[in-house]
Amino acid sequence: MKIEKVNENQIRCTLTKQDLADRQINLRELAYGSEKAKGLFHDMIQQANYEFGFDVSDNPLMVELSLIHISEP
């Protein structure tokens, strides 16, 4: 999992297939907010807070999911 600070109000999280496999999460669970997906989002926010001081307490949070296909040799 890779987290980047875009600006004071936005972070970008990049997950690999392996990140999802390690947590036994599939794309459908991400899209529909399963308990495992909620745990993953919570962990990402905690990591962003630790690395960048990114704090979302008392603020609405928007999550945008983009799929990137990387072909493997």
TAQUI-V94741 format. One record per run of one state. SS is the DSSP state (~ for helix, > for strand, _ for the rest). FROM is the first residue (numbers start at 1). TO is the last residue. If there is no record, write none. Layout:
# TAQUI-V94741
((SS;FROM;TO) (SS;FROM;TO))
This chain:
# TAQUI-V94741
((_;1;1) (>;2;7) (_;8;9) (>;10;14) (_;15;16) (~;17;22) (_;23;26) (~;27;32) (_;33;34) (~;35;52) (_;53;73))
